[in-house]
Amino acid sequence: MSVRHRKGHIDVTTRNARIIKQLALCMCAVALFCAGFVVRGNHDLMSRLGIEEPETKAAVQAASADSGEVASRLNEVEGILAKSSLDSYDTDACTSAVLDSFLQSTNDTFTRYYSADRYSTYVDVTASEDYPGVGVFFSEYNGQAYALDVFEGSSASDAGVLPGDFVVAIDGDRSQEWTSTEVINAVQREAGSTVVITWRRPTSLDASGGDEFTTTLVCTDYTEPNVTAQLQNNVGYIKLRQFTQNADSLVRQAIEELSSQGAQSFVLDLRDNPGGYLNKAVDVASLFVKSGVVVEIDTVDAQTTKQVSGNVATDAPVVVLVNGNTAGSAEVLAAALRDSNRATLVGVNTMGRGSVQVTKPLSFGGALRYTAARYKSPSGYTIDGVGVSPDVVISLREGSSVDNQKEIAIETAGSLVVD
């Protein structure tokens, strides 16, 4: 073979190799170009490759700014179902189920979601002197209504309802845990009408379970004084049932009347007092304390305090009676009088409900109830979940017709008088 022929053969081979190489590069470029679309749609793979998608990242950041983490996850699931699922769902039923489960996962036992229908019947009610209903004074424990007191001679008393019985259902509706406000609304009916209430009787407020029983009760107008007073051994005894709008004026009137009768010290009975208006607890504290803080209120945004007005009604010694049903604003008053060294507390530890619940309407109908603030005593003592401990611990003697707690309180108040 000649040298020229061999050279020509080499040139052809080299040219063909160069062409094949160029074709291979083109094919790789096309493959990478197509793969780019595939990879771009795979967010996990993009992330593992260390490649960020500017538009996608901006969208996620914008969504996160407008909604919480839970909401963004729900939006993702709802979007997939709306686009690809063959099944359908009822929006209202889904909303209730999701929100109920969500709220149950929080540590706030007072959270509630009210559907539009339930919220339309939910209004804030504060009991007054005229109490239409079934003869039961309702309170609330861990978000559930229970009988705090049963009026003598009422249909509830005749049916065997006792203090401590929890409401399970009203007119057969047990689809929710009934709050005290809802129960009060439900039993406020025309005189002579009836309401069917199912109760649960636990061994204590904290106990679960208990026997259930159902009563058919007649609604009647009941009159129960919010403040009662009596003089015993130069000690003025004042019972305050709850903090209504006129609680401070009623207590002041009782102090003045008892003082004119010769009272040299006082017993303020806050047993079974579920609270009420906080500003009225502050006003009652002002009847005994000349100056200082009554309560610290902690919220997400700030810490504020409420102070006495200085409008004192008496500087005589005071004893405050408390028990496990003393709650809310009543605990605030008891703690304030104790921390200011203005009163001696007698009884047992209070309930520990030092918080404020707010019901906020929602844009899509219904409302959300949640804890918005918590109380602390003037010395910084947390009330919620702890309660207020008495200086003199004395339990009520069960089965006795004698109120030994009241007797001890009156004796203590008498002993504080300086001759």
C-alpha positions in Angstrom: 0.0 0.0 0.0 1.4 3.4 -0.9 2.0 6.2 1.6 -0.6 8.5 -0.2 -3.3 5.8 0.1 -2.6 5.2 3.7 -2.7 8.9 4.5 -6.1 9.2 2.7 -7.5 6.4 4.8 -6.3 8.1 8.0 -7.9 11.4 7.0 -11.3 9.7 6.4 -11.1 7.8 9.7 -10.2 11.0 11.6 -13.1 12.9 9.9 -15.6 10.2 10.8 -14.5 10.1 14.4 -14.8 13.9 14.6 -18.4 13.7 13.2 -19.4 10.9 15.6 -18.0 12.9 18.5 -20.0 16.0 17.4 -23.2 14.0 17.1 -22.6 12.5 20.5 -22.2 16.0 22.0 -25.4 17.2 20.3 -27.3 14.2 21.6 -26.0 14.8 25.2 -27.1 18.5 24.9 -30.6 17.5 23.8 -30.8 14.9 26.6 -29.7 17.4 29.2 -32.1 20.0 27.9 -35.0 17.5 28.2 -33.8 16.3 31.6 -33.9 19.9 32.8 -37.6 20.0 32.4 -38.0 16.7 34.2 -35.7 17.7 37.1 -37.2 21.1 37.4 -40.5 19.5 38.2 -38.9 17.3 40.9 -38.4 19.7 43.8 -36.8 17.0 46.0 -34.3 16.2 43.4 -33.6 19.9 42.7 -32.9 20.4 46.4 -30.6 17.4 46.6 -28.7 18.8 43.6 -28.3 22.1 45.4 -30.3 24.0 42.8 -32.9 26.5 44.0 -35.9 27.5 41.9 -36.3 31.2 42.2 -39.9 31.5 41.3 -40.9 28.5 43.4 -38.9 29.7 46.4 -40.5 33.2 46.2 -44.0 31.6 46.0 -43.3 29.5 49.1 -42.0 32.5 51.0 -45.1 34.5 50.1 -47.4 31.7 51.1 -45.6 31.3 54.4 -45.9 35.0 55.1 -49.7 34.9 54.7 -50.4 31.6 56.5 -49.0 29.3 59.2 -47.2 26.0 58.7 -50.4 24.0 59.3 -52.4 26.1 56.8 -49.8 25.7 54.1 -49.8 21.9 54.6 -53.6 21.8 54.4 -53.5 24.0 51.3 -51.2 21.5 49.6 -53.4 18.6 50.4 -56.6 20.4 49.4 -55.0 21.4 46.1 -54.0 17.9 45.3 -57.5 16.6 46.1 -59.2 19.4 44.1 -57.1 18.6 41.1 -56.7 14.9 41.1 -59.1 13.1 43.5 -62.2 11.4 42.2 -63.9 11.9 45.6 -65.6 15.0 46.9 -66.1 16.4 50.4 -68.4 18.8 52.3 -66.6 22.0 53.1 -68.4 22.8 56.3 -68.1 19.3 57.7 -64.4 19.1 56.7 -63.8 22.5 58.4 -65.4 21.4 61.6 -63.5 18.1 61.7 -60.1 19.7 60.9 -60.5 22.6 63.4 -61.8 20.3 66.2 -58.8 18.0 65.8 -56.4 21.0 65.5 -57.7 22.6 68.7 -57.6 19.3 70.6 -53.9 19.1 69.9 -53.3 22.4 71.8 -52.8 22.7 75.5 -55.7 25.2 75.9 -58.7 23.2 77.3 -60.9 26.2 76.7 -60.5 26.4 72.9 -63.6 25.8 70.9 -64.7 26.2 67.2 -68.3 27.2 66.8 -69.9 26.6 63.5 -72.0 29.4 62.0 -75.2 27.8 63.4 -73.8 27.3 66.9 -72.3 30.8 66.9 -75.6 32.4 66.0 -77.0 31.2 69.4 -73.8 32.0 71.4 -73.9 35.2 73.3 -72.2 36.4 76.4 -74.5 36.0 79.4 -73.8 37.1 82.9 -76.2 36.0 85.6 -78.1 38.7 87.4 -80.4 38.8 90.4 -83.2 37.5 88.2 -82.2 34.1 87.1 -84.5 32.4 84.6 -83.8 28.7 84.1 -83.9 25.5 85.9 -82.6 26.5 89.3 -78.9 25.7 88.8 -76.0 28.1 89.1 -73.6 26.9 86.4 -69.8 27.3 86.3 -67.1 25.8 84.0 -64.1 23.5 84.6 -61.7 22.7 81.8 -64.2 24.0 79.3 -67.1 22.0 80.5 -70.2 23.3 82.3 -71.2 21.8 85.7 -73.6 22.6 88.5 -71.9 24.9 90.9 -75.0 25.4 93.1 -78.5 24.0 93.0 -81.3 26.3 94.3 -83.4 24.8 97.1 -87.0 24.1 95.9 -86.1 24.2 92.2 -87.0 21.5 89.7 -83.3 20.6 89.5 -83.2 20.1 93.2 -86.3 18.0 93.2 -84.8 15.9 90.3 -81.7 15.1 92.4 -79.2 17.3 90.6 -76.2 17.9 92.9 -73.3 20.4 92.8 -70.5 18.9 90.8 -72.7 17.3 88.2 -71.5 17.9 84.6 -73.7 18.7 81.7 -73.4 16.0 79.0 -76.3 16.8 76.7 -79.2 19.2 76.3 -82.4 17.9 74.6 -80.4 14.9 73.4 -77.6 17.0 71.8 -74.2 15.6 72.9 -72.3 16.6 69.8 -70.1 18.9 71.8 -68.7 19.7 75.2 -71.1 22.3 76.6 -69.6 25.5 78.0 -71.3 27.4 80.8 -72.5 30.2 78.5 -74.1 27.8 76.1 -75.9 25.9 78.9 -77.2 29.2 80.4 -78.5 30.2 77.0 -80.1 26.8 76.4 -82.0 26.8 79.7 -83.3 30.4 79.5 -86.7 29.6 78.2 -90.2 30.8 78.8 -91.6 30.0 82.3 -93.3 26.7 82.3 -91.4 25.2 79.4 -89.2 22.1 79.9 -85.7 21.2 79.0 -84.1 17.7 79.0 -80.6 17.7 80.5 -78.3 14.6 80.7 -75.7 14.8 83.5 -72.5 13.0 84.5 -71.7 12.6 88.2 -67.9 12.1 88.7 -66.3 11.5 92.1 -64.6 14.9 91.8 -64.2 17.7 89.3 -60.9 16.2 88.0 -62.3 12.7 87.7 -63.3 11.2 84.3 -66.3 8.9 83.9 -69.1 8.7 86.4 -72.8 7.6 86.1 -75.0 9.5 83.7 -78.7 10.3 84.4 -81.3 12.4 82.5 -83.7 14.9 84.0 -86.7 16.8 82.5 -86.6 20.2 84.2 -89.2 23.0 84.3 -87.9 26.5 83.5 -88.9 29.1 86.1 -87.8 32.6 87.2 -85.6 32.4 90.3 -84.5 35.2 92.5 -81.2 34.6 94.3 -79.5 37.5 96.1 -75.9 38.0 95.0 -74.8 39.4 98.3 -76.0 38.3 101.8 -74.7 39.6 105.1 -75.1 39.0 108.8 -73.4 40.1 112.0 -72.0 37.3 114.3 -70.0 38.0 117.4 -69.0 41.5 116.2 -67.8 40.0 113.0 -69.5 41.1 109.8 -70.0 38.1 107.4 -70.5 38.9 103.7 -71.2 36.2 101.1 -70.5 37.3 97.5 -71.8 34.8 94.9 -70.2 36.3 91.8 -68.8 39.5 90.3 -71.8 41.2 88.6 -71.9 44.8 87.5 -73.2 45.9 90.9 -71.1 43.6 93.1 -68.9 46.4 94.5 -71.8 48.6 95.4 -73.6 45.7 97.1 -70.5 44.8 99.1 -69.9 48.4 100.1 -73.5 48.6 101.3 -73.1 45.4 103.3 -69.9 46.8 104.9 -71.5 50.1 105.9 -74.6 48.4 107.3 -72.6 45.8 109.3 -70.2 48.5 110.6 -73.2 50.6 111.8 -74.3 47.4 113.7 -71.0 47.1 115.5 -68.8 44.9 113.2 -65.1 45.2 114.1 -63.8 42.8 111.5 -65.1 41.0 108.4 -65.3 37.7 106.7 -65.7 37.8 102.9 -67.0 34.5 101.7 -65.8 33.7 98.1 -66.5 30.0 98.2 -68.3 28.7 95.1 -67.7 32.1 93.4 -67.0 31.4 89.7 -65.7 34.9 89.0 -67.3 37.4 86.6 -66.2 40.9 85.7 -62.5 41.5 86.4 -63.0 45.2 86.9 -65.5 44.5 89.6 -63.1 42.3 91.4 -60.7 45.3 91.3 -63.4 47.6 92.6 -64.2 45.2 95.5 -60.5 45.0 96.3 -60.5 48.8 96.4 -63.0 48.6 99.3 -60.3 47.1 101.5 -56.9 48.2 100.0 -55.8 51.8 99.9 -53.2 51.5 97.2 -51.3 49.1 95.0 -51.6 46.5 92.2 -54.6 44.1 92.2 -53.6 41.9 89.3 -51.1 41.5 86.5 -52.5 40.5 83.1 -50.2 38.7 80.7 -51.0 38.6 76.9 -49.0 37.8 73.8 -48.2 41.5 73.2 -47.9 43.0 76.7 -48.0 42.9 80.5 -50.5 45.3 82.1 -51.7 45.8 85.7 -54.8 47.0 87.4 -54.7 49.0 90.6 -57.1 49.9 93.3 -59.0 53.1 93.2 -58.3 54.2 96.7 -62.0 54.5 97.6 -61.7 52.4 100.8 -64.8 51.3 102.7 -63.1 49.9 105.8 -59.7 49.3 107.4 -60.9 46.6 109.8 -59.3 43.1 109.7 -60.5 40.8 106.9 -60.7 37.1 106.5 -61.4 35.6 103.0 -63.1 32.2 102.7 -62.1 30.2 99.6 -62.6 26.6 98.3 -62.1 24.5 95.2 -64.9 26.3 93.3 -63.4 29.8 93.9 -62.4 30.7 90.4 -61.4 33.5 88.0 -61.9 37.0 89.3 -62.6 35.6 92.8 -59.1 34.1 92.8 -57.7 37.4 91.7 -59.3 39.2 94.6 -58.2 36.6 97.1 -54.6 36.7 95.9 -54.6 40.5 95.9 -55.8 40.7 99.5 -53.3 38.0 100.6 -50.3 39.6 98.8 -51.1 43.0 100.2 -51.2 41.6 103.7 -54.7 42.9 103.9 -56.5 39.6 104.6 -56.0 36.1 106.0 -57.2 33.3 103.7 -59.1 30.4 105.2 -60.3 27.2 103.5 -58.8 25.0 100.8 -56.9 25.7 97.5 -58.8 27.5 94.8 -59.6 26.1 91.4 -56.8 27.7 89.4 -58.7 29.3 86.6 -56.7 32.5 86.2 -57.2 33.1 82.5 -59.4 35.0 80.1 -61.2 33.5 77.1 -62.1 35.5 74.0 -64.6 34.5 71.3 -63.6 35.9 67.9 -65.8 35.7 64.8 -64.3 34.1 61.7 -64.5 35.4 58.1 -66.1 32.2 56.8 -68.8 32.1 59.5 -68.6 30.7 63.0 -66.2 31.7 65.7 -63.1 30.7 67.6 -62.9 30.7 71.4 -59.4 30.7 72.9 -57.4 31.8 75.9 -56.1 35.3 75.4 -54.7 36.3 78.8 -53.6 34.9 82.1 -53.6 36.5 85.6 -50.8 36.8 88.1 -51.0 38.1 91.7 -49.4 41.4 92.7 -46.3 39.4 93.8 -46.0 37.7 90.4 -47.7 34.4 91.5 -49.3 32.5 88.6 -52.9 31.7 89.3 -53.9 29.6 86.2 -53.5 25.9 86.8 -52.2 26.5 90.3 -54.8 28.3 92.3 -54.5 30.3 95.5 -53.5 28.6 98.7 -55.0 29.6 102.0 -53.1 30.7 105.1 -55.4 28.5 107.3 -56.2 25.2 105.6 -59.5 23.7 106.7 -61.7 21.3 104.8 -65.5 21.4 105.0 -66.7 18.6 107.2 -68.8 16.3 105.1 -72.1 15.1 106.4 -72.3 17.8 109.0 -75.0 20.4 109.3 -72.4 22.8 110.7 -70.3 24.9 108.4 -67.0 24.5 110.1 -65.1 26.5 107.6 -67.4 29.5 108.3 -67.0 29.0 112.0 -63.2 29.0 111.8 -63.2 32.1 109.6 -65.4 34.0 112.0 -63.2 32.9 114.9 -60.1 34.0 113.0 -61.6 37.3 112.1 -62.6 37.9 115.7 -59.1 37.1 117.0 -57.6 39.8 114.6 -59.3 42.6 116.4 -57.0 44.7 118.5 -58.5 46.0 121.7 
